[in-house]
Amino acid sequence: MKEIALKVEGMSCGHCVRAVESALAELPGVTVESVQIGSAKVLVEDRRTVSSIVDAISDAGYAAEELVG
Ligand SMILES: [Cu+2]
């Protein structure tokens, strides 16, 4: 498992946190570690999953990008 940290734009309240959490929870091979306003941390089995994570967050209405480093 690899830990991926993401910056998430457009979140402003607890509703946003729950929306991102549930979008992530539906993805196979993804374990949600934490979601806060503006960021998320997940564990993935395969790094190729990162693009589907970004897509799922986008579908929920927020803009995500991986924080590298
Ligand atoms: Cu909100």
PDB file of the backbone (N, CA, C, O) and the ligand in Angstrom, with CONECT records:
HET     CU  A 101       1
ATOM      1  N   MET A   1       0.843  -1.187   0.000  1.00  0.00           N
ATOM      2  CA  MET A   1       0.000   0.000   0.000  1.00  0.00           C
ATOM      3  C   MET A   1       0.885   1.247   0.000  1.00  0.00           C
ATOM      4  O   MET A   1       1.898   1.317   0.696  1.00  0.00           O
ATOM      5  N   LYS A   2       0.478   2.204  -0.786  1.00  0.00           N
ATOM      6  CA  LYS A   2       1.202   3.479  -0.822  1.00  0.00           C
ATOM      7  C   LYS A   2       0.288   4.585  -0.337  1.00  0.00           C
ATOM      8  O   LYS A   2      -0.900   4.611  -0.658  1.00  0.00           O
ATOM      9  N   GLU A   3       0.852   5.501   0.440  1.00  0.00           N
ATOM     10  CA  GLU A   3       0.067   6.638   0.899  1.00  0.00           C
ATOM     11  C   GLU A   3       0.138   7.755  -0.141  1.00  0.00           C
ATOM     12  O   GLU A   3       1.216   8.143  -0.591  1.00  0.00           O
ATOM     13  N   ILE A   4      -1.026   8.255  -0.507  1.00  0.00           N
ATOM     14  CA  ILE A   4      -1.115   9.356  -1.465  1.00  0.00           C
ATOM     15  C   ILE A   4      -1.758  10.540  -0.746  1.00  0.00           C
ATOM     16  O   ILE A   4      -2.820  10.407  -0.137  1.00  0.00           O
ATOM     17  N   ALA A   5      -1.106  11.694  -0.823  1.00  0.00           N
ATOM     18  CA  ALA A   5      -1.676  12.927  -0.267  1.00  0.00           C
ATOM     19  C   ALA A   5      -2.179  13.783  -1.418  1.00  0.00           C
ATOM     20  O   ALA A   5      -1.504  13.955  -2.433  1.00  0.00           O
ATOM     21  N   LEU A   6      -3.361  14.305  -1.238  1.00  0.00           N
ATOM     22  CA  LEU A   6      -3.978  15.112  -2.289  1.00  0.00           C
ATOM     23  C   LEU A   6      -4.351  16.482  -1.756  1.00  0.00           C
ATOM     24  O   LEU A   6      -4.763  16.633  -0.605  1.00  0.00           O
ATOM     25  N   LYS A   7      -4.199  17.473  -2.617  1.00  0.00           N
ATOM     26  CA  LYS A   7      -4.762  18.796  -2.353  1.00  0.00           C
ATOM     27  C   LYS A   7      -6.137  18.809  -3.005  1.00  0.00           C
ATOM     28  O   LYS A   7      -6.284  18.413  -4.162  1.00  0.00           O
ATOM     29  N   VAL A   8      -7.142  19.263  -2.269  1.00  0.00           N
ATOM     30  CA  VAL A   8      -8.501  19.282  -2.806  1.00  0.00           C
ATOM     31  C   VAL A   8      -9.045  20.700  -2.714  1.00  0.00           C
ATOM     32  O   VAL A   8      -9.140  21.269  -1.627  1.00  0.00           O
ATOM     33  N   GLU A   9      -9.397  21.257  -3.847  1.00  0.00           N
ATOM     34  CA  GLU A   9      -9.914  22.625  -3.870  1.00  0.00           C
ATOM     35  C   GLU A   9     -11.427  22.628  -3.953  1.00  0.00           C
ATOM     36  O   GLU A   9     -12.020  21.756  -4.588  1.00  0.00           O
ATOM     37  N   GLY A  10     -12.051  23.598  -3.319  1.00  0.00           N
ATOM     38  CA  GLY A  10     -13.492  23.771  -3.410  1.00  0.00           C
ATOM     39  C   GLY A  10     -14.254  23.290  -2.189  1.00  0.00           C
ATOM     40  O   GLY A  10     -15.474  23.439  -2.118  1.00  0.00           O
ATOM     41  N   MET A  11     -13.533  22.704  -1.212  1.00  0.00           N
ATOM     42  CA  MET A  11     -14.202  22.221   0.000  1.00  0.00           C
ATOM     43  C   MET A  11     -14.341  23.377   0.991  1.00  0.00           C
ATOM     44  O   MET A  11     -13.436  24.198   1.139  1.00  0.00           O
ATOM     45  N   SER A  12     -15.501  23.425   1.673  1.00  0.00           N
ATOM     46  CA  SER A  12     -15.675  24.530   2.619  1.00  0.00           C
ATOM     47  C   SER A  12     -16.333  24.136   3.932  1.00  0.00           C
ATOM     48  O   SER A  12     -16.370  24.951   4.854  1.00  0.00           O
ATOM     49  N   CYS A  13     -16.848  22.930   4.053  1.00  0.00           N
ATOM     50  CA  CYS A  13     -17.567  22.574   5.279  1.00  0.00           C
ATOM     51  C   CYS A  13     -17.610  21.067   5.456  1.00  0.00           C
ATOM     52  O   CYS A  13     -17.062  20.314   4.651  1.00  0.00           O
ATOM     53  N   GLY A  14     -18.271  20.640   6.525  1.00  0.00           N
ATOM     54  CA  GLY A  14     -18.356  19.219   6.818  1.00  0.00           C
ATOM     55  C   GLY A  14     -19.095  18.423   5.753  1.00  0.00           C
ATOM     56  O   GLY A  14     -18.825  17.240   5.545  1.00  0.00           O
ATOM     57  N   HIS A  15     -20.029  19.084   5.083  1.00  0.00           N
ATOM     58  CA  HIS A  15     -20.722  18.417   3.970  1.00  0.00           C
ATOM     59  C   HIS A  15     -19.726  18.040   2.875  1.00  0.00           C
ATOM     60  O   HIS A  15     -19.778  16.941   2.322  1.00  0.00           O
ATOM     61  N   CYS A  16     -18.831  18.958   2.577  1.00  0.00           N
ATOM     62  CA  CYS A  16     -17.817  18.706   1.559  1.00  0.00           C
ATOM     63  C   CYS A  16     -16.928  17.535   1.979  1.00  0.00           C
ATOM     64  O   CYS A  16     -16.607  16.668   1.167  1.00  0.00           O
ATOM     65  N   VAL A  17     -16.536  17.517   3.249  1.00  0.00           N
ATOM     66  CA  VAL A  17     -15.695  16.430   3.755  1.00  0.00           C
ATOM     67  C   VAL A  17     -16.399  15.090   3.560  1.00  0.00           C
ATOM     68  O   VAL A  17     -15.794  14.122   3.100  1.00  0.00           O
ATOM     69  N   ARG A  18     -17.692  15.046   3.916  1.00  0.00           N
ATOM     70  CA  ARG A  18     -18.417  13.776   3.777  1.00  0.00           C
ATOM     71  C   ARG A  18     -18.592  13.398   2.310  1.00  0.00           C
ATOM     72  O   ARG A  18     -18.544  12.217   1.967  1.00  0.00           O
ATOM     73  N   ALA A  19     -18.797  14.391   1.437  1.00  0.00           N
ATOM     74  CA  ALA A  19     -18.956  14.101   0.012  1.00  0.00           C
ATOM     75  C   ALA A  19     -17.674  13.497  -0.563  1.00  0.00           C
ATOM     76  O   ALA A  19     -17.720  12.544  -1.341  1.00  0.00           O
ATOM     77  N   VAL A  20     -16.536  14.062  -0.171  1.00  0.00           N
ATOM     78  CA  VAL A  20     -15.261  13.532  -0.669  1.00  0.00           C
ATOM     79  C   VAL A  20     -15.001  12.152  -0.068  1.00  0.00           C
ATOM     80  O   VAL A  20     -14.555  11.240  -0.764  1.00  0.00           O
ATOM     81  N   GLU A  21     -15.284  12.002   1.235  1.00  0.00           N
ATOM     82  CA  GLU A  21     -15.097  10.689   1.876  1.00  0.00           C
ATOM     83  C   GLU A  21     -15.907   9.615   1.180  1.00  0.00           C
ATOM     84  O   GLU A  21     -15.402   8.523   0.920  1.00  0.00           O
ATOM     85  N   SER A  22     -17.175   9.919   0.875  1.00  0.00           N
ATOM     86  CA  SER A  22     -17.993   8.859   0.285  1.00  0.00           C
ATOM     87  C   SER A  22     -17.592   8.591  -1.151  1.00  0.00           C
ATOM     88  O   SER A  22     -17.691   7.453  -1.610  1.00  0.00           O
ATOM     89  N   ALA A  23     -17.135   9.620  -1.883  1.00  0.00           N
ATOM     90  CA  ALA A  23     -16.639   9.381  -3.243  1.00  0.00           C
ATOM     91  C   ALA A  23     -15.424   8.459  -3.212  1.00  0.00           C
ATOM     92  O   ALA A  23     -15.283   7.571  -4.053  1.00  0.00           O
ATOM     93  N   LEU A  24     -14.552   8.681  -2.234  1.00  0.00           N
ATOM     94  CA  LEU A  24     -13.341   7.861  -2.139  1.00  0.00           C
ATOM     95  C   LEU A  24     -13.657   6.451  -1.664  1.00  0.00           C
ATOM     96  O   LEU A  24     -13.031   5.487  -2.102  1.00  0.00           O
ATOM     97  N   ALA A  25     -14.625   6.335  -0.773  1.00  0.00           N
ATOM     98  CA  ALA A  25     -14.948   5.033  -0.191  1.00  0.00           C
ATOM     99  C   ALA A  25     -15.500   4.058  -1.227  1.00  0.00           C
ATOM    100  O   ALA A  25     -15.442   2.842  -1.040  1.00  0.00           O
ATOM    101  N   GLU A  26     -16.036   4.601  -2.319  1.00  0.00           N
ATOM    102  CA  GLU A  26     -16.600   3.730  -3.360  1.00  0.00           C
ATOM    103  C   GLU A  26     -15.539   3.131  -4.271  1.00  0.00           C
ATOM    104  O   GLU A  26     -15.831   2.222  -5.048  1.00  0.00           O
ATOM    105  N   LEU A  27     -14.318   3.629  -4.184  1.00  0.00           N
ATOM    106  CA  LEU A  27     -13.297   3.192  -5.139  1.00  0.00           C
ATOM    107  C   LEU A  27     -12.625   1.905  -4.677  1.00  0.00           C
ATOM    108  O   LEU A  27     -12.175   1.814  -3.535  1.00  0.00           O
ATOM    109  N   PRO A  28     -12.557   0.919  -5.551  1.00  0.00           N
ATOM    110  CA  PRO A  28     -11.861  -0.315  -5.190  1.00  0.00           C
ATOM    111  C   PRO A  28     -10.358  -0.069  -5.051  1.00  0.00           C
ATOM    112  O   PRO A  28      -9.769   0.695  -5.816  1.00  0.00           O
ATOM    113  N   GLY A  29      -9.756  -0.719  -4.074  1.00  0.00           N
ATOM    114  CA  GLY A  29      -8.311  -0.608  -3.905  1.00  0.00           C
ATOM    115  C   GLY A  29      -7.873   0.667  -3.221  1.00  0.00           C
ATOM    116  O   GLY A  29      -6.684   0.987  -3.199  1.00  0.00           O
ATOM    117  N   VAL A  30      -8.834   1.408  -2.654  1.00  0.00           N
ATOM    118  CA  VAL A  30      -8.521   2.670  -1.992  1.00  0.00           C
ATOM    119  C   VAL A  30      -9.012   2.613  -0.548  1.00  0.00           C
ATOM    120  O   VAL A  30     -10.174   2.293  -0.294  1.00  0.00           O
ATOM    121  N   THR A  31      -8.129   2.922   0.392  1.00  0.00           N
ATOM    122  CA  THR A  31      -8.504   3.041   1.794  1.00  0.00           C
ATOM    123  C   THR A  31      -8.369   4.505   2.200  1.00  0.00           C
ATOM    124  O   THR A  31      -7.305   5.104   2.042  1.00  0.00           O
ATOM    125  N   VAL A  32      -9.447   5.076   2.722  1.00  0.00           N
ATOM    126  CA  VAL A  32      -9.421   6.479   3.116  1.00  0.00           C
ATOM    127  C   VAL A  32      -8.738   6.595   4.472  1.00  0.00           C
ATOM    128  O   VAL A  32      -9.168   5.972   5.442  1.00  0.00           O
ATOM    129  N   GLU A  33      -7.689   7.381   4.539  1.00  0.00           N
ATOM    130  CA  GLU A  33      -7.005   7.627   5.817  1.00  0.00           C
ATOM    131  C   GLU A  33      -7.581   8.842   6.507  1.00  0.00           C
ATOM    132  O   GLU A  33      -7.949   8.784   7.680  1.00  0.00           O
ATOM    133  N   SER A  34      -7.660   9.955   5.772  1.00  0.00           N
ATOM    134  CA  SER A  34      -8.217  11.159   6.372  1.00  0.00           C
ATOM    135  C   SER A  34      -8.685  12.097   5.273  1.00  0.00           C
ATOM    136  O   SER A  34      -8.099  12.167   4.192  1.00  0.00           O
ATOM    137  N   VAL A  35      -9.749  12.810   5.577  1.00  0.00           N
ATOM    138  CA  VAL A  35     -10.210  13.874   4.684  1.00  0.00           C
ATOM    139  C   VAL A  35     -10.452  15.094   5.557  1.00  0.00           C
ATOM    140  O   VAL A  35     -11.164  15.025   6.558  1.00  0.00           O
ATOM    141  N   GLN A  36      -9.853  16.208   5.167  1.00  0.00           N
ATOM    142  CA  GLN A  36     -10.077  17.472   5.854  1.00  0.00           C
ATOM    143  C   GLN A  36     -10.399  18.504   4.795  1.00  0.00           C
ATOM    144  O   GLN A  36     -10.193  18.259   3.606  1.00  0.00           O
ATOM    145  N   ILE A  37     -10.895  19.640   5.204  1.00  0.00           N
ATOM    146  CA  ILE A  37     -11.152  20.702   4.231  1.00  0.00           C
ATOM    147  C   ILE A  37      -9.827  21.043   3.549  1.00  0.00           C
ATOM    148  O   ILE A  37      -8.873  21.477   4.196  1.00  0.00           O
ATOM    149  N   GLY A  38      -9.789  20.840   2.249  1.00  0.00           N
ATOM    150  CA  GLY A  38      -8.596  21.196   1.474  1.00  0.00           C
ATOM    151  C   GLY A  38      -7.626  20.078   1.206  1.00  0.00           C
ATOM    152  O   GLY A  38      -6.706  20.237   0.404  1.00  0.00           O
ATOM    153  N   SER A  39      -7.815  18.920   1.876  1.00  0.00           N
ATOM    154  CA  SER A  39      -6.844  17.857   1.642  1.00  0.00           C
ATOM    155  C   SER A  39      -7.414  16.491   1.976  1.00  0.00           C
ATOM    156  O   SER A  39      -8.398  16.362   2.705  1.00  0.00           O
ATOM    157  N   ALA A  40      -6.771  15.481   1.424  1.00  0.00           N
ATOM    158  CA  ALA A  40      -7.157  14.102   1.712  1.00  0.00           C
ATOM    159  C   ALA A  40      -5.914  13.224   1.681  1.00  0.00           C
ATOM    160  O   ALA A  40      -4.956  13.495   0.957  1.00  0.00           O
ATOM    161  N   LYS A  41      -5.954  12.163   2.488  1.00  0.00           N
ATOM    162  CA  LYS A  41      -4.902  11.151   2.441  1.00  0.00           C
ATOM    163  C   LYS A  41      -5.554   9.797   2.278  1.00  0.00           C
ATOM    164  O   LYS A  41      -6.504   9.453   2.981  1.00  0.00           O
ATOM    165  N   VAL A  42      -5.030   9.042   1.342  1.00  0.00           N
ATOM    166  CA  VAL A  42      -5.561   7.708   1.097  1.00  0.00           C
ATOM    167  C   VAL A  42      -4.405   6.729   0.980  1.00  0.00           C
ATOM    168  O   VAL A  42      -3.261   7.110   0.732  1.00  0.00           O
ATOM    169  N   LEU A  43      -4.735   5.458   1.165  1.00  0.00           N
ATOM    170  CA  LEU A  43      -3.799   4.377   0.861  1.00  0.00           C
ATOM    171  C   LEU A  43      -4.292   3.695  -0.398  1.00  0.00           C
ATOM    172  O   LEU A  43      -5.480   3.399  -0.528  1.00  0.00           O
ATOM    173  N   VAL A  44      -3.380   3.445  -1.326  1.00  0.00           N
ATOM    174  CA  VAL A  44      -3.763   2.763  -2.565  1.00  0.00           C
ATOM    175  C   VAL A  44      -2.924   1.502  -2.731  1.00  0.00           C
ATOM    176  O   VAL A  44      -1.778   1.425  -2.288  1.00  0.00           O
ATOM    177  N   GLU A  45      -3.534   0.519  -3.383  1.00  0.00           N
ATOM    178  CA  GLU A  45      -2.795  -0.708  -3.671  1.00  0.00           C
ATOM    179  C   GLU A  45      -1.905  -0.519  -4.891  1.00  0.00           C
ATOM    180  O   GLU A  45      -0.866  -1.166  -5.029  1.00  0.00           O
ATOM    181  N   ASP A  46      -2.330   0.380  -5.774  1.00  0.00           N
ATOM    182  CA  ASP A  46      -1.656   0.533  -7.057  1.00  0.00           C
ATOM    183  C   ASP A  46      -1.660   2.021  -7.408  1.00  0.00           C
ATOM    184  O   ASP A  46      -2.708   2.665  -7.389  1.00  0.00           O
ATOM    185  N   ARG A  47      -0.484   2.560  -7.728  1.00  0.00           N
ATOM    186  CA  ARG A  47      -0.406   3.988  -8.023  1.00  0.00           C
ATOM    187  C   ARG A  47      -1.280   4.399  -9.207  1.00  0.00           C
ATOM    188  O   ARG A  47      -1.656   5.565  -9.320  1.00  0.00           O
ATOM    189  N   ARG A  48      -1.606   3.455 -10.088  1.00  0.00           N
ATOM    190  CA  ARG A  48      -2.453   3.809 -11.236  1.00  0.00           C
ATOM    191  C   ARG A  48      -3.836   4.249 -10.793  1.00  0.00           C
ATOM    192  O   ARG A  48      -4.569   4.878 -11.556  1.00  0.00           O
ATOM    193  N   THR A  49      -4.196   3.916  -9.551  1.00  0.00           N
ATOM    194  CA  THR A  49      -5.491   4.310  -9.014  1.00  0.00           C
ATOM    195  C   THR A  49      -5.607   5.825  -8.817  1.00  0.00           C
ATOM    196  O   THR A  49      -6.711   6.355  -8.686  1.00  0.00           O
ATOM    197  N   VAL A  50      -4.459   6.521  -8.796  1.00  0.00           N
ATOM    198  CA  VAL A  50      -4.503   7.952  -8.474  1.00  0.00           C
ATOM    199  C   VAL A  50      -5.379   8.722  -9.454  1.00  0.00           C
ATOM    200  O   VAL A  50      -6.108   9.628  -9.050  1.00  0.00           O
ATOM    201  N   SER A  51      -5.314   8.372 -10.738  1.00  0.00           N
ATOM    202  CA  SER A  51      -6.143   9.116 -11.700  1.00  0.00           C
ATOM    203  C   SER A  51      -7.628   8.873 -11.453  1.00  0.00           C
ATOM    204  O   SER A  51      -8.435   9.783 -11.642  1.00  0.00           O
ATOM    205  N   SER A  52      -8.008   7.660 -11.033  1.00  0.00           N
ATOM    206  CA  SER A  52      -9.422   7.437 -10.748  1.00  0.00           C
ATOM    207  C   SER A  52      -9.853   8.153  -9.466  1.00  0.00           C
ATOM    208  O   SER A  52     -11.020   8.517  -9.325  1.00  0.00           O
ATOM    209  N   ILE A  53      -8.927   8.356  -8.539  1.00  0.00           N
ATOM    210  CA  ILE A  53      -9.225   9.140  -7.332  1.00  0.00           C
ATOM    211  C   ILE A  53      -9.507  10.593  -7.707  1.00  0.00           C
ATOM    212  O   ILE A  53     -10.482  11.191  -7.251  1.00  0.00           O
ATOM    213  N   VAL A  54      -8.632  11.147  -8.546  1.00  0.00           N
ATOM    214  CA  VAL A  54      -8.825  12.531  -8.988  1.00  0.00           C
ATOM    215  C   VAL A  54     -10.156  12.659  -9.729  1.00  0.00           C
ATOM    216  O   VAL A  54     -10.888  13.628  -9.531  1.00  0.00           O
ATOM    217  N   ASP A  55     -10.469  11.678 -10.584  1.00  0.00           N
ATOM    218  CA  ASP A  55     -11.740  11.706 -11.328  1.00  0.00           C
ATOM    219  C   ASP A  55     -12.932  11.623 -10.383  1.00  0.00           C
ATOM    220  O   ASP A  55     -13.915  12.341 -10.567  1.00  0.00           O
ATOM    221  N   ALA A  56     -12.861  10.758  -9.375  1.00  0.00           N
ATOM    222  CA  ALA A  56     -13.984  10.587  -8.450  1.00  0.00           C
ATOM    223  C   ALA A  56     -14.229  11.866  -7.646  1.00  0.00           C
ATOM    224  O   ALA A  56     -15.375  12.254  -7.418  1.00  0.00           O
ATOM    225  N   ILE A  57     -13.150  12.514  -7.223  1.00  0.00           N
ATOM    226  CA  ILE A  57     -13.299  13.771  -6.482  1.00  0.00           C
ATOM    227  C   ILE A  57     -13.861  14.847  -7.400  1.00  0.00           C
ATOM    228  O   ILE A  57     -14.681  15.664  -6.981  1.00  0.00           O
ATOM    229  N   SER A  58     -13.420  14.844  -8.644  1.00  0.00           N
ATOM    230  CA  SER A  58     -13.946  15.789  -9.624  1.00  0.00           C
ATOM    231  C   SER A  58     -15.443  15.576  -9.848  1.00  0.00           C
ATOM    232  O   SER A  58     -16.211  16.536  -9.913  1.00  0.00           O
ATOM    233  N   ASP A  59     -15.851  14.305  -9.966  1.00  0.00           N
ATOM    234  CA  ASP A  59     -17.273  13.991 -10.147  1.00  0.00           C
ATOM    235  C   ASP A  59     -18.098  14.473  -8.953  1.00  0.00           C
ATOM    236  O   ASP A  59     -19.266  14.831  -9.104  1.00  0.00           O
ATOM    237  N   ALA A  60     -17.482  14.479  -7.761  1.00  0.00           N
ATOM    238  CA  ALA A  60     -18.181  14.950  -6.570  1.00  0.00           C
ATOM    239  C   ALA A  60     -18.234  16.477  -6.512  1.00  0.00           C
ATOM    240  O   ALA A  60     -18.936  17.048  -5.676  1.00  0.00           O
ATOM    241  N   GLY A  61     -17.487  17.135  -7.407  1.00  0.00           N
ATOM    242  CA  GLY A  61     -17.584  18.587  -7.500  1.00  0.00           C
ATOM    243  C   GLY A  61     -16.385  19.362  -6.985  1.00  0.00           C
ATOM    244  O   GLY A  61     -16.464  20.573  -6.783  1.00  0.00           O
ATOM    245  N   TYR A  62     -15.269  18.664  -6.770  1.00  0.00           N
ATOM    246  CA  TYR A  62     -14.075  19.317  -6.230  1.00  0.00           C
ATOM    247  C   TYR A  62     -12.883  19.021  -7.133  1.00  0.00           C
ATOM    248  O   TYR A  62     -12.906  18.076  -7.921  1.00  0.00           O
ATOM    249  N   ALA A  63     -11.861  19.826  -7.012  1.00  0.00           N
ATOM    250  CA  ALA A  63     -10.671  19.655  -7.849  1.00  0.00           C
ATOM    251  C   ALA A  63      -9.526  19.121  -7.010  1.00  0.00           C
ATOM    252  O   ALA A  63      -9.120  19.751  -6.033  1.00  0.00           O
ATOM    253  N   ALA A  64      -9.004  17.966  -7.387  1.00  0.00           N
ATOM    254  CA  ALA A  64      -7.930  17.342  -6.609  1.00  0.00           C
ATOM    255  C   ALA A  64      -6.667  17.210  -7.431  1.00  0.00           C
ATOM    256  O   ALA A  64      -6.708  17.009  -8.645  1.00  0.00           O
ATOM    257  N   GLU A  65      -5.543  17.328  -6.742  1.00  0.00           N
ATOM    258  CA  GLU A  65      -4.296  16.967  -7.385  1.00  0.00           C
ATOM    259  C   GLU A  65      -3.395  16.335  -6.346  1.00  0.00           C
ATOM    260  O   GLU A  65      -3.454  16.666  -5.162  1.00  0.00           O
ATOM    261  N   GLU A  66      -2.551  15.410  -6.813  1.00  0.00           N
ATOM    262  CA  GLU A  66      -1.649  14.734  -5.898  1.00  0.00           C
ATOM    263  C   GLU A  66      -0.576  15.699  -5.423  1.00  0.00           C
ATOM    264  O   GLU A  66      -0.015  16.456  -6.215  1.00  0.00           O
ATOM    265  N   LEU A  67      -0.296  15.668  -4.132  1.00  0.00           N
ATOM    266  CA  LEU A  67       0.825  16.423  -3.583  1.00  0.00           C
ATOM    267  C   LEU A  67       2.045  15.527  -3.648  1.00  0.00           C
ATOM    268  O   LEU A  67       2.092  14.479  -3.004  1.00  0.00           O
ATOM    269  N   VAL A  68       3.018  15.936  -4.419  1.00  0.00           N
ATOM    270  CA  VAL A  68       4.199  15.116  -4.595  1.00  0.00           C
ATOM    271  C   VAL A  68       5.315  15.667  -3.716  1.00  0.00           C
ATOM    272  O   VAL A  68       5.531  16.878  -3.665  1.00  0.00           O
ATOM    273  N   GLY A  69       6.011  14.790  -3.037  1.00  0.00           N
ATOM    274  CA  GLY A  69       7.143  15.210  -2.231  1.00  0.00           C
ATOM    275  C   GLY A  69       7.015  14.812  -0.801  1.00  0.00           C
ATOM    276  O   GLY A  69       7.902  15.102   0.002  1.00  0.00           O
TER     277      GLY A  69
HETATM  278 CU    CU A 101     -19.291  22.084   2.065  1.00  0.00          CU2+
END
